[in-house]
Amino acid sequence: MKITKPVPGPCTFAGTFGGTFGGTCGETCGGAAARVEPGRRFAVRSVGAALAVALLWLPMQAPIAATPPLLAPLDGGGAQAAVPWRTVALPGDTVPATRFSLVELEGRRVLRVESAGGYANLVHPLDGAAAGATTLQWRWRLDQPLARADLRQREGDDAAMKVCVLFDLPLASVPFVERQLLRLARSRSAEPLPSATLCYVWDTSLPTGSLLPNAYTRRLRWLVLRGSGEPLAAWREERRDLRADFLRAFGDEARQIPPISAVAVGADADNTGGQALGYVDALELRR
């Protein structure tokens, strides 16, 4: 059976969406009579009801906030790295500081790291903001290596390019003698000295994958990501599992990854007196 229901006015959205939208507007439009079969009329009302629920539900949803990055971008728009990145050199400026600057290279703004017989790190403090972070990723390239660098010896303890993660390892986990030395060093330093540091290094004299302690202190361990035979002046991408790498480097002292206190980028040539040049880009710390 067909029904005819004349309505003199235009379609309206008065009342409920499921009622008026599905009934009045589904049956009439612009004052003209419409003929609606019972089955189709039921389908129109069902569609109207579903639309009403959807429209009412949407405003109730809280907006999804974008997760702020754990590390501020290196490029803040100026010639130097953005705050809170800051350069930390040797006390007393006894040697020239490694130079950090933002430059245009191959269509991108990247961090240029250049050391001429000098030392410095570009440090990003985290102050507990990196809780749960387990992944560090970046891209880098080394254009000029240090010919005389040898991380196994004090006189060759220079790195042409490094990306470091500083950890707040509990002092109780540090061996006794090193713990006392660290306490003494902290009492004399204006900088918060970490109890454990893992540095990823680009070193052309050691095989890729080499893991070794710093020649001066075991509070720092080197992990060679790009070693001998690696092409120069070519971008390479890295993505590291910090938990796995930390336990590989400091597994003799800890069974779990401690909080991260800072991330640093650096180069030094103060022991060999050489010159190094490299670039870093897209450095990110992720949970």
C-alpha positions, 0 to 999 in steps of 0.5 A: 500500500502506498500513502500520500502525505502532502506537506505545504512547507519546505523540509525542516530539521525541527524536533529530533533528527530521527523523527522530523529528518526521517519523517518530514524530510524523507516524505516531502520537500519544497511543499510538493507531495511525496509518495513513500512506500512503508519499507523505504520510509522505515529505511529513511528513518533509520538512516536519519537516526544513525546520522543523529547519533553520529552528529551528537557523538562527535562534539563529545569527543575530546580533541587528540593532542599531539604528543610533544617531541622529547627533544627540541628540534636542532633547527630553531630558525637561527644560525645556532641550535634552538634552546634548550640545546647548549654548547658545553666546552672544557672548563676554563676554555683550555682548548678551542670549542667545537663549532656548531651551526645550522647550515643549508645542505642539499636543500635542508637545514642541518647541524654542522659540527666542526672541530679544529683541535678542539672539544665541545658537546651540544647538550639537550638536558631532559630533567626526567621528561624522557621517561620511557624513551627507548628509541633514538634516531637521526641521520648523519654524515662525516666529511672529514675524519681524524686520521690519528684518532684511536679511541683505545688510547688516551693520546688518540681519544678523539671522535670526529662525530658522536651522538651520546645519551647520558643516563642517571645510573644509580651510584650504588650500581657504579663500582666503588672506586669509580663511584668515589672518583665520580663524586669527587668530579661532581663536587668540582664541576659546574655541570651535572656529570652523568654516571653512565654515558653511551656514545655512538661514534663514527670512527674510520679506524675501528670496525663497525660494531666495536664496543669499548670503554673510554680511555680515561673513564669507564663511565663512558662507553663507545659504540662504533656505528660507522667504522672503517671502510664506511663511505665519507660525505654520504648520509646514513640513517640510524635507529637505535634501541636504547635499552638493548644498547645500554645493556650491551654496554653497561650490562656489567653494572645494570640489568635495566635501563636507567632514566635518560638525563640528556642527549648530546651531539659532539666532536673533539680533536684536542688530543690529536690536534686534527680537524673534523667535519660532519653533519647531523639532522633529524635527531629524535628521541621516542618512546 
